């Protein structure tokens, strides 16, 4: 594994330790070069409440790319709507060690606009 990825995983581990002390559902985000994924997990982390990604055709339809900020915003909006339908309105944002910038920021802002509180 590269030093860059090890550093990201170290940051993610520290953030998840802080999140685990709270009693909120967790909005976990992962981004690859081609796609972005988001899921809302129970406070214990044992069950997925809602999930969305650019791999899903329902999210991907109407997007010109699956790897830009517009696609990330679509994923954020979709995952927030699904979580609210399941009765989860407040989450802790787990950015998985990625900087709060670009696609991660777009996803978070879209989720907030759709009604998730974090």
Buried (B, 14 or more C-beta within 10 A) or exposed (E): EEEEEEEBEEBBEEBBEEBEEEEBBBBBBBBEEEBBBBBBBEBEBEEEBBBBBBBBEEBBEEBEEBBBBBBBBBBBBBBBBBBBEEEBEEBBBBBBBBEEEEBBBBBBBBBBEBEBEB
